[in-house]
């Protein structure tokens, strides 16, 4: 990904650590992709009825991650309160999705992979949020 390169090219001062921000954005984008793919894989399972909540949680998490990555990628007129709020929403969505996918991880490899992506995203967003004033 070109996240770090784009952040380093930003011409103005940033109120966030560019390295932590790049790590978070990359984890968020990876999580959105994993959640979207997991939802699709769940829909292909024979036991799809048992995976309804997983599909919903995957799609909710992917949508929150997409919005969060876009907000965190913009810095002109930076609003710390909004950035913090979207990070907190992303952390909550990732936690819920990881919890749900972990319930199915022993039966469905895609759920195991998705849960790992969600936990990594939750950690990266938490590390960034911890630095915000």
Sine and cosine of phi, psi and omega as CSV:
sin_phi,cos_phi,sin_psi,cos_psi,sin_omega,cos_omega
0.00,0.00,0.35,-0.94,-0.01,-1.00
-0.97,-0.24,0.31,0.95,-0.09,-1.00
-0.84,0.54,-0.80,0.60,-0.04,-1.00
-0.89,0.46,-0.66,0.75,0.01,-1.00
-0.87,0.49,-0.68,0.73,0.02,-1.00
-0.91,0.41,-0.67,0.74,0.00,-1.00
-0.91,0.40,-0.61,0.79,0.04,-1.00
-0.93,0.37,-0.46,0.89,-0.01,-1.00
-0.99,0.13,-0.18,0.98,0.00,-1.00
-0.88,0.47,0.83,-0.56,-0.18,-0.98
-0.98,0.21,-0.31,0.95,-0.06,-1.00
-0.98,-0.21,0.12,-0.99,0.07,-1.00
-0.94,0.34,0.62,-0.79,0.08,-1.00
-0.93,-0.38,0.52,-0.85,0.03,-1.00
-1.00,-0.04,0.12,0.99,0.00,-1.00
-0.82,-0.57,0.44,-0.90,0.10,-0.99
-0.92,0.39,0.88,-0.48,-0.09,-1.00
-0.89,0.45,-0.58,0.81,0.02,-1.00
-0.92,0.39,-0.74,0.67,0.05,-1.00
-0.90,0.44,-0.62,0.78,0.02,-1.00
-0.90,0.44,-0.71,0.70,0.03,-1.00
-0.88,0.48,-0.70,0.72,0.03,-1.00
-0.87,0.50,-0.69,0.73,-0.02,-1.00
-0.91,0.41,-0.74,0.67,-0.03,-1.00
-0.88,0.48,-0.67,0.74,0.01,-1.00
-0.91,0.41,-0.64,0.77,0.05,-1.00
-0.91,0.40,-0.61,0.80,-0.01,-1.00
-0.91,0.41,-0.71,0.70,0.01,-1.00
-0.90,0.43,-0.67,0.74,0.03,-1.00
-0.89,0.45,-0.63,0.78,0.01,-1.00
-0.91,0.41,-0.69,0.72,0.02,-1.00
-0.85,0.52,-0.67,0.74,0.01,-1.00
-0.91,0.41,-0.71,0.70,-0.01,-1.00
-0.88,0.47,-0.67,0.74,-0.01,-1.00
-0.91,0.41,-0.66,0.75,0.03,-1.00
-0.90,0.44,-0.70,0.71,0.01,-1.00
-0.92,0.40,-0.61,0.79,0.02,-1.00
-0.91,0.42,-0.69,0.72,0.03,-1.00
-0.86,0.52,-0.69,0.72,0.01,-1.00
-0.90,0.44,-0.68,0.74,0.02,-1.00
-0.90,0.43,-0.64,0.77,0.05,-1.00
-0.85,0.53,-0.64,0.77,-0.01,-1.00
-0.92,0.38,-0.31,0.95,0.02,-1.00
-1.00,-0.05,-0.12,0.99,0.00,-1.00
-0.97,0.25,0.53,-0.85,0.07,-1.00
-0.88,0.47,-0.52,0.85,-0.05,-1.00
-1.00,-0.07,0.60,0.80,-0.11,-0.99
-0.83,0.56,-0.56,0.83,0.00,-1.00
-0.88,0.48,-0.53,0.85,0.02,-1.00
-0.98,0.22,-0.18,0.98,-0.09,-1.00
-0.94,-0.34,0.19,0.98,-0.03,-1.00
-0.82,0.57,-0.74,0.67,-0.01,-1.00
-0.90,0.43,-0.59,0.80,0.02,-1.00
-0.90,0.44,-0.69,0.72,0.02,-1.00
-0.87,0.49,-0.75,0.66,-0.01,-1.00
-0.87,0.50,-0.71,0.70,-0.02,-1.00
-0.91,0.41,-0.65,0.76,0.07,-1.00
-0.85,0.53,-0.76,0.66,-0.07,-1.00
-0.93,0.37,-0.63,0.78,0.07,-1.00
-0.88,0.48,-0.71,0.71,-0.02,-1.00
-0.90,0.43,-0.69,0.73,0.01,-1.00
-0.87,0.49,-0.68,0.74,0.00,-1.00
-0.91,0.42,-0.69,0.72,0.02,-1.00
-0.90,0.43,-0.66,0.75,0.03,-1.00
-0.89,0.46,-0.70,0.71,0.01,-1.00
-0.84,0.54,-0.74,0.67,0.00,-1.00
-0.90,0.44,-0.65,0.76,-0.02,-1.00
-0.90,0.44,-0.69,0.72,0.01,-1.00
-0.88,0.48,-0.64,0.77,0.01,-1.00
-0.92,0.39,-0.71,0.70,-0.01,-1.00
-0.88,0.47,-0.70,0.72,-0.04,-1.00
-0.95,0.32,-0.28,0.96,0.01,-1.00
-1.00,0.07,-0.10,0.99,0.01,-1.00
-0.95,-0.32,0.70,-0.71,-0.06,-1.00
-0.79,-0.61,-0.27,0.96,0.05,-1.00
-0.93,0.38,0.81,-0.58,-0.04,-1.00
0.94,0.34,0.52,0.85,-0.05,-1.00
-0.73,0.69,0.73,-0.68,0.04,-1.00
-0.86,-0.51,0.97,-0.22,-0.05,-1.00
-0.86,0.50,-0.61,0.80,-0.01,-1.00
-0.90,0.43,-0.67,0.74,0.03,-1.00
-0.93,0.38,-0.70,0.71,0.01,-1.00
-0.86,0.51,-0.69,0.73,0.03,-1.00
-0.89,0.46,-0.66,0.75,-0.02,-1.00
-0.91,0.42,-0.68,0.73,0.01,-1.00
-0.94,0.35,-0.58,0.81,0.07,-1.00
-0.89,0.47,-0.69,0.73,0.02,-1.00
-0.90,0.44,-0.63,0.77,0.06,-1.00
-0.90,0.44,-0.65,0.76,0.01,-1.00
-0.91,0.42,-0.68,0.73,0.04,-1.00
-0.86,0.51,-0.71,0.70,-0.01,-1.00
-0.90,0.43,-0.68,0.74,0.00,-1.00
-0.91,0.42,-0.67,0.74,0.02,-1.00
-0.91,0.41,-0.65,0.76,0.02,-1.00
-0.89,0.46,-0.72,0.70,0.00,-1.00
-0.90,0.44,-0.67,0.74,-0.02,-1.00
-0.93,0.37,-0.69,0.73,0.03,-1.00
-0.88,0.48,-0.69,0.72,0.03,-1.00
-0.86,0.52,-0.70,0.71,-0.01,-1.00
-0.93,0.38,-0.72,0.69,-0.01,-1.00
-0.90,0.44,-0.57,0.82,0.03,-1.00
-0.89,0.46,-0.45,0.89,0.06,-1.00
-0.91,0.42,-0.41,0.91,-0.07,-1.00
-0.93,-0.37,-0.03,1.00,-0.16,-0.99
-0.88,0.47,-0.52,0.85,-0.01,-1.00
-0.96,0.28,-0.33,0.94,0.00,-1.00
-0.97,-0.24,-0.43,0.90,-0.10,-1.00
-0.72,-0.69,0.92,-0.40,-0.02,-1.00
-0.86,0.51,-0.59,0.81,-0.01,-1.00
-0.89,0.45,-0.54,0.84,0.05,-1.00
-0.94,0.34,-0.59,0.80,0.05,-1.00
-0.90,0.44,-0.72,0.69,0.00,-1.00
-0.89,0.45,-0.69,0.73,0.00,-1.00
-0.89,0.46,-0.69,0.72,0.02,-1.00
-0.86,0.50,-0.65,0.76,0.03,-1.00
-0.90,0.44,-0.67,0.74,0.02,-1.00
-0.90,0.44,-0.64,0.77,0.02,-1.00
-0.91,0.41,-0.66,0.75,0.02,-1.00
-0.91,0.41,-0.63,0.77,0.03,-1.00
-0.91,0.42,-0.64,0.76,0.02,-1.00
-0.92,0.40,-0.70,0.72,0.03,-1.00
-0.84,0.54,-0.69,0.73,-0.02,-1.00
-0.93,0.38,-0.70,0.72,0.00,-1.00
-0.91,0.42,-0.65,0.76,0.04,-1.00
-0.93,0.38,-0.62,0.79,0.05,-1.00
-0.90,0.44,-0.64,0.77,0.02,-1.00
-0.90,0.43,-0.65,0.76,0.04,-1.00
-0.93,0.37,-0.71,0.70,-0.02,-1.00
-0.86,0.50,-0.58,0.82,-0.02,-1.00
-0.90,0.43,-0.35,0.94,-0.03,-1.00
-1.00,-0.07,-0.11,0.99,-0.06,-1.00
-0.99,0.12,0.70,-0.71,-0.02,-1.00
-1.00,0.00,0.00,0.00,0.00,0.00
